[in-house]
Amino acid sequence: MTKQNHLSGTGIGFVDVHLLASAQLSGISLWTNDKRLKRLVSKLELMFDN
């Protein structure tokens, strides 16, 4: 099963795209205050919950 995530046109930068990719590939969670990045982190189920 292949899951594709389209990140172009979402308003996040080049560094944020790589941060998301690294987190997803390594299976870690992220925490952020950035509204656009937070929306994508939540969508990709990478949100840090404490």
mmCIF entry with sequence, helices, sheets and N, C-alpha, C, O atoms, coordinates in Angstrom:
data_MODEL
# 
_entry.id   MODEL 
# 
_entity.id                         1 
_entity.type                       polymer 
_entity.pdbx_number_of_molecules   1 
# 
_entity_poly.entity_id                      1 
_entity_poly.type                           'polypeptide(L)' 
_entity_poly.nstd_linkage                   no 
_entity_poly.nstd_monomer                   no 
_entity_poly.pdbx_seq_one_letter_code       MTKQNHLSGTGIGFVDVHLLASAQLSGISLWTNDKRLKRLVSKLELMFDN 
_entity_poly.pdbx_seq_one_letter_code_can   MTKQNHLSGTGIGFVDVHLLASAQLSGISLWTNDKRLKRLVSKLELMFDN 
_entity_poly.pdbx_strand_id                 A 
# 
loop_
_entity_poly_seq.entity_id 
_entity_poly_seq.num 
_entity_poly_seq.mon_id 
_entity_poly_seq.hetero 
1 1  MET n 
1 2  THR n 
1 3  LYS n 
1 4  GLN n 
1 5  ASN n 
1 6  HIS n 
1 7  LEU n 
1 8  SER n 
1 9  GLY n 
1 10 THR n 
1 11 GLY n 
1 12 ILE n 
1 13 GLY n 
1 14 PHE n 
1 15 VAL n 
1 16 ASP n 
1 17 VAL n 
1 18 HIS n 
1 19 LEU n 
1 20 LEU n 
1 21 ALA n 
1 22 SER n 
1 23 ALA n 
1 24 GLN n 
1 25 LEU n 
1 26 SER n 
1 27 GLY n 
1 28 ILE n 
1 29 SER n 
1 30 LEU n 
1 31 TRP n 
1 32 THR n 
1 33 ASN n 
1 34 ASP n 
1 35 LYS n 
1 36 ARG n 
1 37 LEU n 
1 38 LYS n 
1 39 ARG n 
1 40 LEU n 
1 41 VAL n 
1 42 SER n 
1 43 LYS n 
1 44 LEU n 
1 45 GLU n 
1 46 LEU n 
1 47 MET n 
1 48 PHE n 
1 49 ASP n 
1 50 ASN n 
# 
_struct_asym.id          A 
_struct_asym.entity_id   1 
# 
loop_
_struct_conf.conf_type_id 
_struct_conf.id 
_struct_conf.pdbx_PDB_helix_id 
_struct_conf.beg_label_comp_id 
_struct_conf.beg_label_asym_id 
_struct_conf.beg_label_seq_id 
_struct_conf.pdbx_beg_PDB_ins_code 
_struct_conf.end_label_comp_id 
_struct_conf.end_label_asym_id 
_struct_conf.end_label_seq_id 
_struct_conf.pdbx_end_PDB_ins_code 
_struct_conf.beg_auth_comp_id 
_struct_conf.beg_auth_asym_id 
_struct_conf.beg_auth_seq_id 
_struct_conf.end_auth_comp_id 
_struct_conf.end_auth_asym_id 
_struct_conf.end_auth_seq_id 
_struct_conf.pdbx_PDB_helix_class 
_struct_conf.details 
_struct_conf.pdbx_PDB_helix_length 
HELX_P HELX_P1 AA1 PHE A 14 ? SER A 26 ? PHE A 14 SER A 26 1 ? 13 
HELX_P HELX_P2 AA2 LYS A 35 ? LYS A 43 ? LYS A 35 LYS A 43 1 ? 9  
# 
_struct_conf_type.id          HELX_P 
_struct_conf_type.criteria    ? 
_struct_conf_type.reference   ? 
# 
loop_
_atom_site.group_PDB 
_atom_site.id 
_atom_site.type_symbol 
_atom_site.label_atom_id 
_atom_site.label_alt_id 
_atom_site.label_comp_id 
_atom_site.label_asym_id 
_atom_site.label_entity_id 
_atom_site.label_seq_id 
_atom_site.pdbx_PDB_ins_code 
_atom_site.Cartn_x 
_atom_site.Cartn_y 
_atom_site.Cartn_z 
_atom_site.occupancy 
_atom_site.B_iso_or_equiv 
_atom_site.pdbx_formal_charge 
_atom_site.auth_seq_id 
_atom_site.auth_comp_id 
_atom_site.auth_asym_id 
_atom_site.auth_atom_id 
_atom_site.pdbx_PDB_model_num 
ATOM 1   N N  . MET A 1 1  ? 0.847  -1.164 0.000  1.00 0.00 ? 1  MET A N  1 
ATOM 2   C CA . MET A 1 1  ? 0.000  0.000  0.000  1.00 0.00 ? 1  MET A CA 1 
ATOM 3   C C  . MET A 1 1  ? 0.899  1.236  0.000  1.00 0.00 ? 1  MET A C  1 
ATOM 4   O O  . MET A 1 1  ? 1.765  1.370  0.864  1.00 0.00 ? 1  MET A O  1 
ATOM 5   N N  . THR A 1 2  ? 0.703  2.129  -0.953 1.00 0.00 ? 2  THR A N  1 
ATOM 6   C CA . THR A 1 2  ? 1.481  3.345  -1.061 1.00 0.00 ? 2  THR A CA 1 
ATOM 7   C C  . THR A 1 2  ? 0.629  4.534  -0.662 1.00 0.00 ? 2  THR A C  1 
ATOM 8   O O  . THR A 1 2  ? -0.501 4.686  -1.126 1.00 0.00 ? 2  THR A O  1 
ATOM 9   N N  . LYS A 1 3  ? 1.182  5.376  0.203  1.00 0.00 ? 3  LYS A N  1 
ATOM 10  C CA . LYS A 1 3  ? 0.483  6.575  0.647  1.00 0.00 ? 3  LYS A CA 1 
ATOM 11  C C  . LYS A 1 3  ? 1.236  7.788  0.126  1.00 0.00 ? 3  LYS A C  1 
ATOM 12  O O  . LYS A 1 3  ? 2.393  7.997  0.490  1.00 0.00 ? 3  LYS A O  1 
ATOM 13  N N  . GLN A 1 4  ? 0.603  8.588  -0.719 1.00 0.00 ? 4  GLN A N  1 
ATOM 14  C CA . GLN A 1 4  ? 1.240  9.782  -1.256 1.00 0.00 ? 4  GLN A CA 1 
ATOM 15  C C  . GLN A 1 4  ? 0.700  11.008 -0.549 1.00 0.00 ? 4  GLN A C  1 
ATOM 16  O O  . GLN A 1 4  ? -0.499 11.126 -0.294 1.00 0.00 ? 4  GLN A O  1 
ATOM 17  N N  . ASN A 1 5  ? 1.610  11.917 -0.239 1.00 0.00 ? 5  ASN A N  1 
ATOM 18  C CA . ASN A 1 5  ? 1.248  13.167 0.415  1.00 0.00 ? 5  ASN A CA 1 
ATOM 19  C C  . ASN A 1 5  ? 1.750  14.313 -0.453 1.00 0.00 ? 5  ASN A C  1 
ATOM 20  O O  . ASN A 1 5  ? 2.953  14.446 -0.678 1.00 0.00 ? 5  ASN A O  1 
ATOM 21  N N  . HIS A 1 6  ? 0.847  15.125 -0.930 1.00 0.00 ? 6  HIS A N  1 
ATOM 22  C CA . HIS A 1 6  ? 1.213  16.244 -1.781 1.00 0.00 ? 6  HIS A CA 1 
ATOM 23  C C  . HIS A 1 6  ? 1.453  17.466 -0.914 1.00 0.00 ? 6  HIS A C  1 
ATOM 24  O O  . HIS A 1 6  ? 0.529  17.975 -0.279 1.00 0.00 ? 6  HIS A O  1 
ATOM 25  N N  . LEU A 1 7  ? 2.703  17.940 -0.887 1.00 0.00 ? 7  LEU A N  1 
ATOM 26  C CA . LEU A 1 7  ? 3.068  19.056 -0.037 1.00 0.00 ? 7  LEU A CA 1 
ATOM 27  C C  . LEU A 1 7  ? 3.250  20.353 -0.811 1.00 0.00 ? 7  LEU A C  1 
ATOM 28  O O  . LEU A 1 7  ? 3.366  21.420 -0.208 1.00 0.00 ? 7  LEU A O  1 
ATOM 29  N N  . SER A 1 8  ? 3.277  20.276 -2.140 1.00 0.00 ? 8  SER A N  1 
ATOM 30  C CA . SER A 1 8  ? 3.440  21.507 -2.904 1.00 0.00 ? 8  SER A CA 1 
ATOM 31  C C  . SER A 1 8  ? 2.180  22.359 -2.796 1.00 0.00 ? 8  SER A C  1 
ATOM 32  O O  . SER A 1 8  ? 1.063  21.844 -2.846 1.00 0.00 ? 8  SER A O  1 
ATOM 33  N N  . GLY A 1 9  ? 2.372  23.656 -2.649 1.00 0.00 ? 9  GLY A N  1 
ATOM 34  C CA . GLY A 1 9  ? 1.248  24.573 -2.532 1.00 0.00 ? 9  GLY A CA 1 
ATOM 35  C C  . GLY A 1 9  ? 0.618  24.634 -1.159 1.00 0.00 ? 9  GLY A C  1 
ATOM 36  O O  . GLY A 1 9  ? -0.471 25.188 -1.011 1.00 0.00 ? 9  GLY A O  1 
ATOM 37  N N  . THR A 1 10 ? 1.272  24.081 -0.147 1.00 0.00 ? 10 THR A N  1 
ATOM 38  C CA . THR A 1 10 ? 0.712  24.090 1.206  1.00 0.00 ? 10 THR A CA 1 
ATOM 39  C C  . THR A 1 10 ? 1.200  25.271 2.031  1.00 0.00 ? 10 THR A C  1 
ATOM 40  O O  . THR A 1 10 ? 0.704  25.498 3.134  1.00 0.00 ? 10 THR A O  1 
ATOM 41  N N  . GLY A 1 11 ? 2.166  26.028 1.511  1.00 0.00 ? 11 GLY A N  1 
ATOM 42  C CA . GLY A 1 11 ? 2.649  27.208 2.209  1.00 0.00 ? 11 GLY A CA 1 
ATOM 43  C C  . GLY A 1 11 ? 3.791  26.959 3.168  1.00 0.00 ? 11 GLY A C  1 
ATOM 44  O O  . GLY A 1 11 ? 4.164  27.856 3.924  1.00 0.00 ? 11 GLY A O  1 
ATOM 45  N N  . ILE A 1 12 ? 4.362  25.753 3.156  1.00 0.00 ? 12 ILE A N  1 
ATOM 46  C CA . ILE A 1 12 ? 5.518  25.486 4.011  1.00 0.00 ? 12 ILE A CA 1 
ATOM 47  C C  . ILE A 1 12 ? 6.772  25.549 3.163  1.00 0.00 ? 12 ILE A C  1 
ATOM 48  O O  . ILE A 1 12 ? 6.716  25.412 1.941  1.00 0.00 ? 12 ILE A O  1 
ATOM 49  N N  . GLY A 1 13 ? 7.896  25.756 3.813  1.00 0.00 ? 13 GLY A N  1 
ATOM 50  C CA . GLY A 1 13 ? 9.156  25.910 3.110  1.00 0.00 ? 13 GLY A CA 1 
ATOM 51  C C  . GLY A 1 13 ? 9.883  24.603 2.848  1.00 0.00 ? 13 GLY A C  1 
ATOM 52  O O  . GLY A 1 13 ? 9.468  23.526 3.276  1.00 0.00 ? 13 GLY A O  1 
ATOM 53  N N  . PHE A 1 14 ? 10.986 24.746 2.126  1.00 0.00 ? 14 PHE A N  1 
ATOM 54  C CA . PHE A 1 14 ? 11.837 23.625 1.741  1.00 0.00 ? 14 PHE A CA 1 
ATOM 55  C C  . PHE A 1 14 ? 12.354 22.868 2.963  1.00 0.00 ? 14 PHE A C  1 
ATOM 56  O O  . PHE A 1 14 ? 12.356 21.637 2.976  1.00 0.00 ? 14 PHE A O  1 
ATOM 57  N N  . VAL A 1 15 ? 12.787 23.591 3.978  1.00 0.00 ? 15 VAL A N  1 
ATOM 58  C CA . VAL A 1 15 ? 13.319 22.970 5.193  1.00 0.00 ? 15 VAL A CA 1 
ATOM 59  C C  . VAL A 1 15 ? 12.210 22.206 5.925  1.00 0.00 ? 15 VAL A C  1 
ATOM 60  O O  . VAL A 1 15 ? 12.447 21.114 6.440  1.00 0.00 ? 15 VAL A O  1 
ATOM 61  N N  . ASP A 1 16 ? 10.998 22.778 5.972  1.00 0.00 ? 16 ASP A N  1 
ATOM 62  C CA . ASP A 1 16 ? 9.873  22.116 6.631  1.00 0.00 ? 16 ASP A CA 1 
ATOM 63  C C  . ASP A 1 16 ? 9.499  20.808 5.929  1.00 0.00 ? 16 ASP A C  1 
ATOM 64  O O  . ASP A 1 16 ? 9.167  19.823 6.589  1.00 0.00 ? 16 ASP A O  1 
ATOM 65  N N  . VAL A 1 17 ? 9.551  20.796 4.612  1.00 0.00 ? 17 VAL A N  1 
ATOM 66  C CA . VAL A 1 17 ? 9.269  19.569 3.849  1.00 0.00 ? 17 VAL A CA 1 
ATOM 67  C C  . VAL A 1 17 ? 10.265 18.483 4.229  1.00 0.00 ? 17 VAL A C  1 
ATOM 68  O O  . VAL A 1 17 ? 9.887  17.328 4.425  1.00 0.00 ? 17 VAL A O  1 
ATOM 69  N N  . HIS A 1 18 ? 11.528 18.852 4.330  1.00 0.00 ? 18 HIS A N  1 
ATOM 70  C CA . HIS A 1 18 ? 12.547 17.867 4.698  1.00 0.00 ? 18 HIS A CA 1 
ATOM 71  C C  . HIS A 1 18 ? 12.394 17.419 6.153  1.00 0.00 ? 18 HIS A C  1 
ATOM 72  O O  . HIS A 1 18 ? 12.645 16.257 6.473  1.00 0.00 ? 18 HIS A O  1 
ATOM 73  N N  . LEU A 1 19 ? 11.991 18.319 7.020  1.00 0.00 ? 19 LEU A N  1 
ATOM 74  C CA . LEU A 1 19 ? 11.728 17.960 8.411  1.00 0.00 ? 19 LEU A CA 1 
ATOM 75  C C  . LEU A 1 19 ? 10.598 16.940 8.503  1.00 0.00 ? 19 LEU A C  1 
ATOM 76  O O  . LEU A 1 19 ? 10.705 15.955 9.234  1.00 0.00 ? 19 LEU A O  1 
ATOM 77  N N  . LEU A 1 20 ? 9.519  17.172 7.768  1.00 0.00 ? 20 LEU A N  1 
ATOM 78  C CA . LEU A 1 20 ? 8.398  16.225 7.745  1.00 0.00 ? 20 LEU A CA 1 
ATOM 79  C C  . LEU A 1 20 ? 8.823  14.869 7.196  1.00 0.00 ? 20 LEU A C  1 
ATOM 80  O O  . LEU A 1 20 ? 8.471  13.826 7.746  1.00 0.00 ? 20 LEU A O  1 
ATOM 81  N N  . ALA A 1 21 ? 9.581  14.896 6.109  1.00 0.00 ? 21 ALA A N  1 
ATOM 82  C CA . ALA A 1 21 ? 10.036 13.637 5.505  1.00 0.00 ? 21 ALA A CA 1 
ATOM 83  C C  . ALA A 1 21 ? 10.928 12.857 6.468  1.00 0.00 ? 21 ALA A C  1 
ATOM 84  O O  . ALA A 1 21 ? 10.784 11.642 6.603  1.00 0.00 ? 21 ALA A O  1 
ATOM 85  N N  . SER A 1 22 ? 11.847 13.550 7.135  1.00 0.00 ? 22 SER A N  1 
ATOM 86  C CA . SER A 1 22 ? 12.743 12.888 8.084  1.00 0.00 ? 22 SER A CA 1 
ATOM 87  C C  . SER A 1 22 ? 11.972 12.295 9.259  1.00 0.00 ? 22 SER A C  1 
ATOM 88  O O  . SER A 1 22 ? 12.244 11.174 9.689  1.00 0.00 ? 22 SER A O  1 
ATOM 89  N N  . ALA A 1 23 ? 11.013 13.052 9.770  1.00 0.00 ? 23 ALA A N  1 
ATOM 90  C CA . ALA A 1 23 ? 10.208 12.559 10.893 1.00 0.00 ? 23 ALA A CA 1 
ATOM 91  C C  . ALA A 1 23 ? 9.403  11.333 10.492 1.00 0.00 ? 23 ALA A C  1 
ATOM 92  O O  . ALA A 1 23 ? 9.307  10.365 11.247 1.00 0.00 ? 23 ALA A O  1 
ATOM 93  N N  . GLN A 1 24 ? 8.829  11.382 9.303  1.00 0.00 ? 24 GLN A N  1 
ATOM 94  C CA . GLN A 1 24 ? 8.004  10.258 8.860  1.00 0.00 ? 24 GLN A CA 1 
ATOM 95  C C  . GLN A 1 24 ? 8.856  9.020  8.605  1.00 0.00 ? 24 GLN A C  1 
ATOM 96  O O  . GLN A 1 24 ? 8.462  7.912  8.967  1.00 0.00 ? 24 GLN A O  1 
ATOM 97  N N  . LEU A 1 25 ? 10.012 9.199  7.989  1.00 0.00 ? 25 LEU A N  1 
ATOM 98  C CA . LEU A 1 25 ? 10.877 8.060  7.696  1.00 0.00 ? 25 LEU A CA 1 
ATOM 99  C C  . LEU A 1 25 ? 11.468 7.432  8.952  1.00 0.00 ? 25 LEU A C  1 
ATOM 100 O O  . LEU A 1 25 ? 11.670 6.219  9.006  1.00 0.00 ? 25 LEU A O  1 
ATOM 101 N N  . SER A 1 26 ? 11.745 8.257  9.965  1.00 0.00 ? 26 SER A N  1 
ATOM 102 C CA . SER A 1 26 ? 12.349 7.721  11.189 1.00 0.00 ? 26 SER A CA 1 
ATOM 103 C C  . SER A 1 26 ? 11.326 7.377  12.265 1.00 0.00 ? 26 SER A C  1 
ATOM 104 O O  . SER A 1 26 ? 11.678 6.808  13.299 1.00 0.00 ? 26 SER A O  1 
ATOM 105 N N  . GLY A 1 27 ? 10.063 7.719  12.026 1.00 0.00 ? 27 GLY A N  1 
ATOM 106 C CA . GLY A 1 27 ? 9.005  7.353  12.956 1.00 0.00 ? 27 GLY A CA 1 
ATOM 107 C C  . GLY A 1 27 ? 8.971  8.176  14.232 1.00 0.00 ? 27 GLY A C  1 
ATOM 108 O O  . GLY A 1 27 ? 8.546  7.683  15.277 1.00 0.00 ? 27 GLY A O  1 
ATOM 109 N N  . ILE A 1 28 ? 9.419  9.436  14.156 1.00 0.00 ? 28 ILE A N  1 
ATOM 110 C CA . ILE A 1 28 ? 9.384  10.290 15.340 1.00 0.00 ? 28 ILE A CA 1 
ATOM 111 C C  . ILE A 1 28 ? 8.229  11.281 15.244 1.00 0.00 ? 28 ILE A C  1 
ATOM 112 O O  . ILE A 1 28 ? 7.686  11.512 14.164 1.00 0.00 ? 28 ILE A O  1 
ATOM 113 N N  . SER A 1 29 ? 7.864  11.859 16.371 1.00 0.00 ? 29 SER A N  1 
ATOM 114 C CA . SER A 1 29 ? 6.788  12.850 16.433 1.00 0.00 ? 29 SER A CA 1 
ATOM 115 C C  . SER A 1 29 ? 7.372  14.251 16.433 1.00 0.00 ? 29 SER A C  1 
ATOM 116 O O  . SER A 1 29 ? 8.525  14.454 16.813 1.00 0.00 ? 29 SER A O  1 
ATOM 117 N N  . LEU A 1 30 ? 6.574  15.210 16.007 1.00 0.00 ? 30 LEU A N  1 
ATOM 118 C CA . LEU A 1 30 ? 7.008  16.602 15.967 1.00 0.00 ? 30 LEU A CA 1 
ATOM 119 C C  . LEU A 1 30 ? 6.084  17.478 16.795 1.00 0.00 ? 30 LEU A C  1 
ATOM 120 O O  . LEU A 1 30 ? 4.898  17.190 16.955 1.00 0.00 ? 30 LEU A O  1 
ATOM 121 N N  . TRP A 1 31 ? 6.656  18.554 17.316 1.00 0.00 ? 31 TRP A N  1 
ATOM 122 C CA . TRP A 1 31 ? 5.899  19.581 18.013 1.00 0.00 ? 31 TRP A CA 1 
ATOM 123 C C  . TRP A 1 31 ? 6.261  20.909 17.378 1.00 0.00 ? 31 TRP A C  1 
ATOM 124 O O  . TRP A 1 31 ? 7.441  21.192 17.170 1.00 0.00 ? 31 TRP A O  1 
ATOM 125 N N  . THR A 1 32 ? 5.260  21.735 17.064 1.00 0.00 ? 32 THR A N  1 
ATOM 126 C CA . THR A 1 32 ? 5.503  23.023 16.433 1.00 0.00 ? 32 THR A CA 1 
ATOM 127 C C  . THR A 1 32 ? 4.405  24.011 16.792 1.00 0.00 ? 32 THR A C  1 
ATOM 128 O O  . THR A 1 32 ? 3.285  23.622 17.124 1.00 0.00 ? 32 THR A O  1 
ATOM 129 N N  . ASN A 1 33 ? 4.740  25.292 16.721 1.00 0.00 ? 33 ASN A N  1 
ATOM 130 C CA . ASN A 1 33 ? 3.756  26.356 16.883 1.00 0.00 ? 33 ASN A CA 1 
ATOM 131 C C  . ASN A 1 33 ? 3.371  26.966 15.543 1.00 0.00 ? 33 ASN A C  1 
ATOM 132 O O  . ASN A 1 33 ? 2.450  27.780 15.477 1.00 0.00 ? 33 ASN A O  1 
ATOM 133 N N  . ASP A 1 34 ? 4.067  26.582 14.471 1.00 0.00 ? 34 ASP A N  1 
ATOM 134 C CA . ASP A 1 34 ? 3.778  27.099 13.142 1.00 0.00 ? 34 ASP A CA 1 
ATOM 135 C C  . ASP A 1 34 ? 2.438  26.539 12.656 1.00 0.00 ? 34 ASP A C  1 
ATOM 136 O O  . ASP A 1 34 ? 2.250  25.324 12.606 1.00 0.00 ? 34 ASP A O  1 
ATOM 137 N N  . LYS A 1 35 ? 1.517  27.424 12.301 1.00 0.00 ? 35 LYS A N  1 
ATOM 138 C CA . LYS A 1 35 ? 0.160  26.997 11.943 1.00 0.00 ? 35 LYS A CA 1 
ATOM 139 C C  . LYS A 1 35 ? 0.121  26.084 10.723 1.00 0.00 ? 35 LYS A C  1 
ATOM 140 O O  . LYS A 1 35 ? -0.551 25.052 10.745 1.00 0.00 ? 35 LYS A O  1 
ATOM 141 N N  . ARG A 1 36 ? 0.820  26.445 9.680  1.00 0.00 ? 36 ARG A N  1 
ATOM 142 C CA . ARG A 1 36 ? 0.801  25.626 8.453  1.00 0.00 ? 36 ARG A CA 1 
ATOM 143 C C  . ARG A 1 36 ? 1.476  24.279 8.666  1.00 0.00 ? 36 ARG A C  1 
ATOM 144 O O  . ARG A 1 36 ? 0.966  23.241 8.246  1.00 0.00 ? 36 ARG A O  1 
ATOM 145 N N  . LEU A 1 37 ? 2.626  24.312 9.322  1.00 0.00 ? 37 LEU A N  1 
ATOM 146 C CA . LEU A 1 37 ? 3.345  23.065 9.588  1.00 0.00 ? 37 LEU A CA 1 
ATOM 147 C C  . LEU A 1 37 ? 2.547  22.177 10.534 1.00 0.00 ? 37 LEU A C  1 
ATOM 148 O O  . LEU A 1 37 ? 2.503  20.959 10.357 1.00 0.00 ? 37 LEU A O  1 
ATOM 149 N N  . LYS A 1 38 ? 1.914  22.783 11.540 1.00 0.00 ? 38 LYS A N  1 
ATOM 150 C CA . LYS A 1 38 ? 1.110  22.022 12.501 1.00 0.00 ? 38 LYS A CA 1 
ATOM 151 C C  . LYS A 1 38 ? -0.044 21.292 11.808 1.00 0.00 ? 38 LYS A C  1 
ATOM 152 O O  . LYS A 1 38 ? -0.352 20.151 12.153 1.00 0.00 ? 38 LYS A O  1 
ATOM 153 N N  . ARG A 1 39 ? -0.680 21.945 10.832 1.00 0.00 ? 39 ARG A N  1 
ATOM 154 C CA . ARG A 1 39 ? -1.774 21.324 10.085 1.00 0.00 ? 39 ARG A CA 1 
ATOM 155 C C  . ARG A 1 39 ? -1.275 20.079 9.351  1.00 0.00 ? 39 ARG A C  1 
ATOM 156 O O  . ARG A 1 39 ? -1.953 19.051 9.340  1.00 0.00 ? 39 ARG A O  1 
ATOM 157 N N  . LEU A 1 40 ? -0.102 20.169 8.743  1.00 0.00 ? 40 LEU A N  1 
ATOM 158 C CA . LEU A 1 40 ? 0.437  19.024 8.008  1.00 0.00 ? 40 LEU A CA 1 
ATOM 159 C C  . LEU A 1 40 ? 0.947  17.922 8.939  1.00 0.00 ? 40 LEU A C  1 
ATOM 160 O O  . LEU A 1 40 ? 0.798  16.736 8.648  1.00 0.00 ? 40 LEU A O  1 
ATOM 161 N N  . VAL A 1 41 ? 1.544  18.323 10.052 1.00 0.00 ? 41 VAL A N  1 
ATOM 162 C CA . VAL A 1 41 ? 2.007  17.339 11.039 1.00 0.00 ? 41 VAL A CA 1 
ATOM 163 C C  . VAL A 1 41 ? 0.815  16.530 11.546 1.00 0.00 ? 41 VAL A C  1 
ATOM 164 O O  . VAL A 1 41 ? 0.900  15.312 11.704 1.00 0.00 ? 41 VAL A O  1 
ATOM 165 N N  . SER A 1 42 ? -0.280 17.211 11.796 1.00 0.00 ? 42 SER A N  1 
ATOM 166 C CA . SER A 1 42 ? -1.492 16.533 12.255 1.00 0.00 ? 42 SER A CA 1 
ATOM 167 C C  . SER A 1 42 ? -2.046 15.610 11.163 1.00 0.00 ? 42 SER A C  1 
ATOM 168 O O  . SER A 1 42 ? -2.434 14.474 11.437 1.00 0.00 ? 42 SER A O  1 
ATOM 169 N N  . LYS A 1 43 ? -2.076 16.104 9.944  1.00 0.00 ? 43 LYS A N  1 
ATOM 170 C CA . LYS A 1 43 ? -2.587 15.318 8.805  1.00 0.00 ? 43 LYS A CA 1 
ATOM 171 C C  . LYS A 1 43 ? -1.764 14.046 8.602  1.00 0.00 ? 43 LYS A C  1 
ATOM 172 O O  . LYS A 1 43 ? -2.312 12.988 8.292  1.00 0.00 ? 43 LYS A O  1 
ATOM 173 N N  . LEU A 1 44 ? -0.448 14.156 8.777  1.00 0.00 ? 44 LEU A N  1 
ATOM 174 C CA . LEU A 1 44 ? 0.432  13.009 8.592  1.00 0.00 ? 44 LEU A CA 1 
ATOM 175 C C  . LEU A 1 44 ? 0.549  12.132 9.833  1.00 0.00 ? 44 LEU A C  1 
ATOM 176 O O  . LEU A 1 44 ? 1.304  11.159 9.856  1.00 0.00 ? 44 LEU A O  1 
ATOM 177 N N  . GLU A 1 45 ? -0.222 12.500 10.879 1.00 0.00 ? 45 GLU A N  1 
ATOM 178 C CA . GLU A 1 45 ? -0.228 11.759 12.140 1.00 0.00 ? 45 GLU A CA 1 
ATOM 179 C C  . GLU A 1 45 ? 1.140  11.678 12.773 1.00 0.00 ? 45 GLU A C  1 
ATOM 180 O O  . GLU A 1 45 ? 1.555  10.620 13.245 1.00 0.00 ? 45 GLU A O  1 
ATOM 181 N N  . LEU A 1 46 ? 1.862  12.832 12.783 1.00 0.00 ? 46 LEU A N  1 
ATOM 182 C CA . LEU A 1 46 ? 3.170  12.926 13.389 1.00 0.00 ? 46 LEU A CA 1 
ATOM 183 C C  . LEU A 1 46 ? 3.177  13.835 14.604 1.00 0.00 ? 46 LEU A C  1 
ATOM 184 O O  . LEU A 1 46 ? 4.245  14.180 15.110 1.00 0.00 ? 46 LEU A O  1 
ATOM 185 N N  . MET A 1 47 ? 2.006  14.227 15.080 1.00 0.00 ? 47 MET A N  1 
ATOM 186 C CA . MET A 1 47 ? 1.884  15.181 16.176 1.00 0.00 ? 47 MET A CA 1 
ATOM 187 C C  . MET A 1 47 ? 2.374  14.575 17.482 1.00 0.00 ? 47 MET A C  1 
ATOM 188 O O  . MET A 1 47 ? 2.011  13.453 17.836 1.00 0.00 ? 47 MET A O  1 
ATOM 189 N N  . PHE A 1 48 ? 3.205  15.332 18.194 1.00 0.00 ? 48 PHE A N  1 
ATOM 190 C CA . PHE A 1 48 ? 3.700  14.911 19.508 1.00 0.00 ? 48 PHE A CA 1 
ATOM 191 C C  . PHE A 1 48 ? 2.614  15.109 20.546 1.00 0.00 ? 48 PHE A C  1 
ATOM 192 O O  . PHE A 1 48 ? 2.056  16.200 20.668 1.00 0.00 ? 48 PHE A O  1 
ATOM 193 N N  . ASP A 1 49 ? 2.311  14.065 21.291 1.00 0.00 ? 49 ASP A N  1 
ATOM 194 C CA . ASP A 1 49 ? 1.345  14.128 22.381 1.00 0.00 ? 49 ASP A CA 1 
ATOM 195 C C  . ASP A 1 49 ? 2.068  13.802 23.674 1.00 0.00 ? 49 ASP A C  1 
ATOM 196 O O  . ASP A 1 49 ? 2.741  12.776 23.771 1.00 0.00 ? 49 ASP A O  1 
ATOM 197 N N  . ASN A 1 50 ? 1.933  14.668 24.669 1.00 0.00 ? 50 ASN A N  1 
ATOM 198 C CA . ASN A 1 50 ? 2.582  14.374 25.943 1.00 0.00 ? 50 ASN A CA 1 
ATOM 199 C C  . ASN A 1 50 ? 1.578  14.007 26.988 1.00 0.00 ? 50 ASN A C  1 
ATOM 200 O O  . ASN A 1 50 ? 1.949  13.726 28.128 1.00 0.00 ? 50 ASN A O  1 
# 
